[in-house]
Amino acid sequence: MITSKINPAIDSLISDEVAMRDARSILNQERDPNLPWSVYFEDGKIIIPRDAHIEVVGKRYNHWRYDFTYGTNFYHVMLSIGKVIEPEPAALHSEYCFLTLMYDENGKRIDEEYWDKFLD
């Protein structure tokens, strides 16, 4: 199957450990070490403790024929900040939120987005 080639290629460029380290550094950047991290959504503010559980829930490679915001080739790594709560059909929920990290084709982190739920 083609996935037997694609999955190891994506993992070799951006390992789970690298993505989780990058997420942890974002959550701990430029703040008082005694204060939690806050993320704001339409429904209000979510407080994330410094030691929140982080896990990778998925990875995606994007190859576009046209140059969009992140170029023609980039990667998404989707992480749960906090434990994944029992999923329902076509949606995942996290204890706190989801974080998507974007990387360029060379593996350099270029952006991040926060989500209150993860929809398929």
C-alpha positions as CSV (number, residue, x, y, z in Angstrom):
1,M,0.0,0.0,0.0
2,I,1.1,3.6,-0.6
3,T,0.5,4.5,3.1
4,S,3.4,2.1,4.0
5,K,5.6,4.6,2.2
6,I,3.9,7.9,3.1
7,N,3.6,7.4,6.9
8,P,7.2,6.7,7.6
9,A,8.3,9.6,5.3
10,I,6.1,12.1,7.2
11,D,7.3,10.6,10.6
12,S,11.0,10.9,9.5
13,L,10.6,14.6,8.8
14,I,8.5,15.5,11.8
15,S,8.6,13.0,14.6
16,D,6.0,12.9,17.3
17,E,8.8,13.9,19.8
18,V,9.7,17.0,17.7
19,A,6.0,18.1,17.4
20,M,5.3,17.5,21.2
21,R,8.5,19.4,22.1
22,D,7.5,22.3,19.8
23,A,4.0,22.3,21.4
24,R,5.4,22.3,24.9
25,S,7.7,25.3,24.0
26,I,4.7,27.2,22.6
27,L,2.8,26.6,25.8
28,N,5.7,27.7,27.9
29,Q,7.0,30.7,25.9
30,E,7.2,34.2,27.3
31,R,5.2,33.8,30.5
32,D,5.5,33.7,34.2
33,P,6.4,30.1,35.0
34,N,3.8,30.1,37.7
35,L,0.9,31.0,35.4
36,P,-1.1,28.7,33.1
37,W,-1.5,29.3,29.4
38,S,-4.8,30.7,28.1
39,V,-6.5,30.2,24.8
40,Y,-9.6,32.1,23.7
41,F,-12.4,30.7,21.7
42,E,-15.9,32.0,20.9
43,D,-17.3,30.1,23.9
44,G,-14.7,31.7,26.3
45,K,-11.3,31.3,27.6
46,I,-9.6,27.9,28.3
47,I,-6.9,27.7,30.9
48,I,-4.2,25.1,30.1
49,P,-1.9,24.0,33.0
50,R,1.9,24.0,32.3
51,D,2.2,20.3,32.7
52,A,-0.8,19.4,30.4
53,H,-0.7,16.1,28.6
54,I,0.2,16.5,24.9
55,E,-0.3,13.8,22.3
56,V,-0.2,13.6,18.5
57,V,-3.6,12.7,17.0
58,G,-2.7,13.0,13.3
59,K,-0.3,14.2,10.6
60,R,-1.0,15.5,7.1
61,Y,1.1,16.4,4.1
62,N,-0.2,19.0,1.7
63,H,1.0,19.3,-1.8
64,W,-0.7,22.1,-3.8
65,R,-0.3,23.0,-7.4
66,Y,-0.5,26.7,-6.5
67,D,1.3,28.6,-3.8
68,F,-1.1,29.3,-0.9
69,T,-0.2,30.9,2.4
70,Y,2.3,28.2,3.4
71,G,3.8,27.5,0.0
72,T,3.1,24.5,-2.2
73,N,4.3,21.7,0.2
74,F,3.7,21.8,3.9
75,Y,2.9,19.5,6.8
76,H,0.3,19.7,9.6
77,V,0.7,17.9,12.9
78,M,-2.5,17.9,15.0
79,L,-2.0,17.5,18.7
80,S,-4.4,17.2,21.7
81,I,-3.5,19.5,24.6
82,G,-4.9,17.4,27.4
83,K,-6.1,13.8,27.0
84,V,-8.4,12.9,24.1
85,I,-11.9,12.4,25.5
86,E,-13.8,9.4,24.1
87,P,-14.5,10.3,20.5
88,E,-17.9,10.5,18.9
89,P,-18.4,9.8,15.2
90,A,-16.5,12.2,13.0
91,A,-15.3,14.4,16.0
92,L,-12.6,14.2,18.7
93,H,-12.7,16.2,21.9
94,S,-9.8,17.2,24.0
95,E,-9.5,17.9,27.7
96,Y,-8.4,21.4,26.8
97,C,-8.0,22.0,23.1
98,F,-6.3,20.9,19.9
99,L,-3.2,22.6,18.5
100,T,-2.2,22.3,14.8
101,L,1.4,23.0,14.0
102,M,2.4,23.8,10.4
103,Y,5.8,23.0,9.1
104,D,7.4,23.9,5.7
105,E,8.8,21.2,3.4
106,N,12.2,21.5,5.2
107,G,10.6,20.8,8.6
108,K,10.7,24.4,9.9
109,R,7.7,25.3,12.0
110,I,5.9,28.2,10.3
111,D,2.5,28.6,12.1
112,E,0.1,27.2,14.7
113,E,-3.7,27.2,15.1
114,Y,-5.8,26.3,18.1
115,W,-9.1,24.4,17.9
116,D,-11.8,23.7,20.5
117,K,-12.8,20.5,18.8
118,F,-11.4,18.3,16.0
119,L,-13.8,17.5,13.2
120,D,-13.1,15.0,10.4
